[in-house]
Amino acid sequence: MRRRGNPNWGRPVPSVLAFPTEFERLVKRLRLTPKNYSDSIELKTWCQRNKNRCYIPEVLLEKWGIEVELSYG
């Protein structure tokens, strides 16, 4: 006889693996702390190049005056 229904019913949902963003990888490679983000010229240059492609904290975008194009793509 064929079993019907969801075989995973009642079991806990498996956790989703969270991978670091490109921004987080760069910050780790540059060995920056959140206090040093705005002082880094290399980070600012990267953010200007990747503003429409990668996640960048809004605080930095506002501080550096970088505007993201909403209709990009």
N, C-alpha and C positions, 0 to 999 in steps of 0.2 A: 504494500500500500504506500502511496506517495504522500510524504509529509507536506503540509501546507503552511504558509506563513513565513515570517522572518525568523531564521534560525538564531539570530543574534538578539532576539527580544529579551529584555531584562538584563542583558550583560552591560557592563560599563563601556562607555564610548572610548575607543583607543585615543591616546593623546597624540596631538599633531606636533611634529617636530618643527621648531622655529629656527630658521637660519638667520644669521646676521645680514643686515642690509649692506649694500656697497659702501654707504657712508660709514657704517660701523666698522667695516673691514679696513677702510682707509684710515680712520681715526686710530685704530689699534696698530696699524703698520707705522703710522707717524708717531705713535706713543704720546697722544694728546689726552689731556683731561678736559672735561667740559669747561673749566675755567680758561683753558688755553685755545679753545676752538676759534674764537674771534681774532686772536693774534697771529694765527698761522696763515701765511701768504699762500703756501702750497694747497691748503684746504680751501681757501677762498677761490683760487684759480680752478680747482677741481669742481667746486660747487657752481661756478659760472658756466663751465663747459657742460655739466650734467644736470642743470637745473630742471629740465623738462623730462629727463629720463629716469632719475633716481630720487629716492627720498632724501630730503634735506630738512632739518628742523626749521620750523617757521621763524623761530627767534633769530637764527642766523640770516635767513633770507631778509628779514626786516632790518637787521643791524647793518648788513652790507648793501641794502637797497637793491637786491636782486628780485626781479619780477618774473614769475613763471607764466609762460604762455598757456592759457587754458585750452586753446584750440589746437595745440601742437599734435602732430601725428598725421 
